[in-house]
Amino acid sequence: MPRFALTLEWDGTPFMGFQRQPHGPSVQAAIEAALGAVTQETVALHAAGRTDTGVHARAMRAHFDLTRPFDAFRLGEAINALVKPQPIAVLDCRAVADDWHARFSCTGRAYEYRIINRRAPLTLEARRAWRIMKPLDADAMHHAAQVLVGCHDFTTFRSVHCQSASPVKTLDRLDVRREGDEVLVMAAARSFLHHQVRSMVGCLALVGQGQWCRDDLVAALAAKDRCKLGLNAPPDGLYFMHATYPGESDHGFQQATGIDA
């Protein structure tokens, strides 16, 4: 049974997230429908991560199985043709080993959160970034962010709907930098809790505006209480950037974030 891996890009604005939903459009359902039309098979798509409503992806990895061989390049081209006009693109399609799994083989995931720090409303970037009008101190945000790096109980930064068996996660890096009027937050870990990145960004934004200090972030983490969360950032600015697998370097993370390993 041949297995194929996809690298996917999408604008999350019109979708209820990646995962198939009974009450609205999803990325998974759109691609599965396209694959069904091409192959005449019922296809199940598995991804490296699940994204929420409105969250975007630049290089999500996914896989599916078919019962007979197909040319990978032509398969990717066919999916791109059939998902139109939905904002989804197959960047790469290739055959992989039958034990390669987009989710369970993944050893690292990277997200980027985009904040546009200006008074003027967003036009071209509407629904693709979070506008904060009050000036942000990106250096203070980066300094405070290091409190969260490492292995911690992230209950405060976890959605009440999170289905993970444990709130303990190891955050490998959390970096903040400014590029003009953009403040970019980069997060990398083996895996994340539901809403973890958005919750961390929301609290860092409070630090950047001077409403919180580093000690407030320390206290929020130590509280292990969702009620102590300062702010949950909206989904608009969140992008799934890269997934890493055995035998691959984190070069994709470096390209996506501009940060050297």
C-alpha positions as CSV (number, residue, x, y, z in Angstrom):
1,M,0.0,0.0,0.0
2,P,1.9,3.1,-1.2
3,R,2.2,6.0,1.3
4,F,2.6,9.7,0.2
5,A,3.7,12.7,2.1
6,L,2.5,16.2,1.5
7,T,3.9,19.6,2.4
8,L,1.0,22.0,2.7
9,E,0.4,25.7,2.8
10,W,-2.9,27.4,3.6
11,D,-4.6,30.6,4.6
12,G,-6.7,29.6,7.6
13,T,-9.2,32.4,7.4
14,P,-12.1,30.5,5.8
15,F,-11.5,27.2,7.7
16,M,-12.6,25.8,11.0
17,G,-9.0,24.5,11.4
18,F,-7.2,21.6,9.8
19,Q,-9.3,18.8,11.3
20,R,-12.5,17.7,9.6
21,Q,-15.5,19.3,11.3
22,P,-19.2,18.5,11.0
23,H,-20.2,22.2,11.2
24,G,-17.9,23.9,8.8
25,P,-15.1,23.7,6.2
26,S,-11.7,22.3,7.1
27,V,-8.4,21.8,5.3
28,Q,-8.5,18.1,5.9
29,A,-11.9,17.7,4.3
30,A,-10.9,19.8,1.3
31,I,-7.8,17.7,0.5
32,E,-9.5,14.4,1.2
33,A,-12.3,15.3,-1.2
34,A,-9.7,16.2,-3.9
35,L,-7.9,13.0,-3.3
36,G,-11.1,11.0,-3.6
37,A,-11.9,12.6,-6.9
38,V,-8.5,11.8,-8.3
39,T,-8.0,8.3,-7.0
40,Q,-11.6,7.1,-6.6
41,E,-10.6,5.9,-3.1
42,T,-11.7,6.9,0.4
43,V,-8.6,8.6,1.7
44,A,-7.7,9.6,5.3
45,L,-5.2,12.4,5.7
46,H,-3.0,12.6,8.8
47,A,-1.1,15.8,9.7
48,A,1.8,16.7,11.9
49,G,-0.4,19.0,14.0
50,R,-4.0,20.3,14.3
51,T,-4.5,24.0,13.8
52,D,-7.5,26.0,15.1
53,T,-10.0,28.1,13.2
54,G,-8.2,31.0,11.5
55,V,-4.6,29.6,12.0
56,H,-2.4,29.4,8.9
57,A,0.3,27.0,7.7
58,R,3.4,27.6,5.6
59,A,4.8,24.0,5.6
60,M,2.5,21.5,7.3
61,R,3.4,17.9,6.7
62,A,0.8,15.3,6.2
63,H,0.4,11.8,4.8
64,F,-2.1,9.4,3.3
65,D,-2.2,5.8,1.9
66,L,-3.5,4.6,-1.4
67,T,-4.3,1.0,-2.6
68,R,-2.4,1.4,-5.9
69,P,0.6,3.3,-7.2
70,F,0.3,6.9,-8.4
71,D,2.9,9.4,-9.8
72,A,3.6,11.7,-6.8
73,F,4.1,14.8,-8.9
74,R,0.9,14.4,-10.9
75,L,-0.9,13.6,-7.6
76,G,0.2,16.9,-6.1
77,E,-0.7,18.8,-9.3
78,A,-4.2,17.3,-9.3
79,I,-4.8,18.2,-5.7
80,N,-3.9,21.8,-6.4
81,A,-6.2,21.9,-9.4
82,L,-9.2,20.4,-7.5
83,V,-9.0,22.4,-4.2
84,K,-9.3,25.7,-6.1
85,P,-10.5,28.3,-5.2
86,Q,-9.9,27.4,-1.6
87,P,-6.6,28.9,-0.3
88,I,-4.7,25.6,0.0
89,A,-1.5,24.6,-1.9
90,V,0.5,21.4,-2.1
91,L,4.1,22.5,-2.1
92,D,5.5,19.0,-2.3
93,C,4.2,15.5,-2.8
94,R,6.4,12.4,-2.6
95,A,6.3,8.7,-1.9
96,V,7.6,7.7,1.6
97,A,8.2,4.5,3.5
98,D,5.1,2.8,4.9
99,D,6.2,3.4,8.5
100,W,6.7,7.2,8.0
101,H,3.9,9.0,10.0
102,A,3.3,12.7,9.7
103,R,2.3,13.0,13.4
104,F,4.0,10.1,15.2
105,S,7.4,10.3,13.4
106,C,7.6,14.1,13.9
107,T,10.4,15.1,16.3
108,G,9.8,18.9,16.3
109,R,7.3,21.5,15.4
110,A,7.8,25.3,14.9
111,Y,5.3,28.1,14.9
112,E,5.6,31.8,14.2
113,Y,3.3,34.5,15.5
114,R,3.1,37.8,13.7
115,I,2.2,41.0,15.5
116,I,2.0,44.2,13.5
117,N,2.7,47.1,15.9
118,R,1.1,50.2,14.5
119,R,-1.9,52.5,14.9
120,A,-3.3,52.3,11.4
121,P,-5.7,49.5,10.6
122,L,-4.6,46.4,8.7
123,T,-5.6,46.1,5.1
124,L,-3.3,43.7,3.2
125,E,-2.5,41.9,6.5
126,A,-6.1,41.8,7.8
127,R,-6.8,38.3,9.4
128,R,-3.1,37.4,8.8
129,A,-1.6,39.2,11.8
130,W,-2.6,40.7,15.2
131,R,-2.5,44.5,15.2
132,I,-1.4,46.1,18.5
133,M,-1.5,49.8,18.5
134,K,0.4,50.5,21.7
135,P,4.2,50.4,21.3
136,L,5.8,47.1,22.1
137,D,9.2,46.5,23.7
138,A,10.4,43.5,21.8
139,D,13.6,43.2,23.8
140,A,11.6,43.0,27.1
141,M,9.3,40.4,25.5
142,H,12.3,38.2,24.5
143,H,13.9,38.5,27.9
144,A,10.6,37.5,29.6
145,A,10.0,34.7,27.1
146,Q,13.1,32.8,28.3
147,V,11.2,32.1,31.6
148,L,9.0,29.7,29.6
149,V,11.8,27.8,27.8
150,G,12.5,24.3,29.2
151,C,10.3,21.6,30.8
152,H,7.3,23.0,32.7
153,D,3.8,22.4,33.7
154,F,2.0,24.7,31.2
155,T,-1.5,24.4,32.7
156,T,-1.9,28.2,32.7
157,F,-1.1,28.3,29.0
158,R,-3.4,25.4,28.1
159,S,-6.9,25.6,26.8
160,V,-9.6,24.0,29.0
161,H,-10.5,22.0,25.9
162,C,-7.0,20.6,25.5
163,Q,-7.0,16.8,25.2
164,S,-3.4,16.2,25.9
165,A,-2.8,13.6,28.7
166,S,-0.3,15.9,30.5
167,P,0.2,19.7,30.8
168,V,4.0,19.1,31.0
169,K,5.8,20.1,27.8
170,T,9.4,21.0,26.9
171,L,9.7,24.3,25.1
172,D,13.0,24.3,23.1
173,R,13.0,27.9,22.2
174,L,10.8,31.0,22.3
175,D,12.3,34.0,20.6
176,V,11.0,37.5,20.0
177,R,12.4,40.0,17.5
178,R,11.3,43.2,15.8
179,E,11.4,43.8,12.0
180,G,10.2,47.3,11.3
181,D,6.6,47.5,12.6
182,E,6.4,43.7,12.9
183,V,7.1,41.8,16.2
184,L,7.7,38.1,15.5
185,V,7.4,35.4,18.1
186,M,9.0,32.0,17.2
187,A,8.3,28.9,19.2
188,A,9.8,25.4,18.8
189,A,9.1,22.2,20.7
190,R,8.5,18.5,20.1
191,S,4.8,19.2,20.6
192,F,2.5,21.8,22.0
193,L,-0.7,22.0,24.1
194,H,-3.9,23.4,22.7
195,H,-3.7,27.2,22.6
196,Q,-0.2,27.1,24.2
197,V,1.5,29.4,21.6
198,R,-1.4,31.8,21.5
199,S,-1.5,32.0,25.3
200,M,2.2,32.6,25.6
201,V,2.1,35.3,22.9
202,G,-0.8,37.0,24.7
203,C,1.1,37.3,27.9
204,L,4.3,38.4,26.2
205,A,2.3,41.2,24.5
206,L,1.3,42.4,28.0
207,V,5.0,42.5,28.9
208,G,5.8,44.4,25.7
209,Q,3.1,47.0,26.5
210,G,4.4,47.4,30.1
211,Q,1.3,46.0,31.7
212,W,3.2,42.9,32.9
213,C,6.8,42.3,33.9
214,R,9.0,39.2,33.8
215,D,8.0,38.3,37.3
216,D,4.3,38.4,36.3
217,L,5.1,35.7,33.7
218,V,6.9,33.7,36.3
219,A,3.9,33.9,38.6
220,A,1.5,32.9,35.9
221,L,3.6,29.8,35.0
222,A,4.0,28.8,38.6
223,A,0.2,29.2,39.3
224,K,-0.7,26.3,37.0
225,D,-4.1,27.8,36.8
226,R,-5.8,28.9,33.5
227,C,-7.5,31.6,35.3
228,K,-4.2,33.3,35.9
229,L,-3.6,33.7,32.1
230,G,-3.2,37.3,31.2
231,L,-4.4,37.2,27.6
232,N,-5.0,34.6,24.8
233,A,-3.8,36.1,21.5
234,P,-6.2,35.8,18.5
235,P,-5.6,33.1,15.9
236,D,-5.0,35.5,13.0
237,G,-1.3,35.9,13.5
238,L,-0.4,32.2,14.1
239,Y,1.4,30.2,11.5
240,F,2.5,26.5,11.6
241,M,6.0,26.9,10.1
242,H,7.8,23.6,10.0
243,A,7.9,20.0,11.1
244,T,11.1,18.0,11.7
245,Y,11.6,14.3,11.2
246,P,14.5,11.8,11.8
247,G,17.2,12.2,9.3
248,E,16.2,15.9,8.6
249,S,18.0,18.9,10.1
250,D,16.1,21.9,11.5
251,H,17.2,23.9,8.4
252,G,13.5,24.4,7.6
253,F,13.1,26.1,11.0
254,Q,16.0,28.4,10.3
255,Q,14.7,29.3,6.9
256,A,11.2,30.0,8.2
257,T,12.3,32.0,11.2
258,G,15.6,33.6,10.2
259,I,17.1,32.2,13.5
260,D,20.4,30.3,13.4
261,A,20.4,27.0,15.2
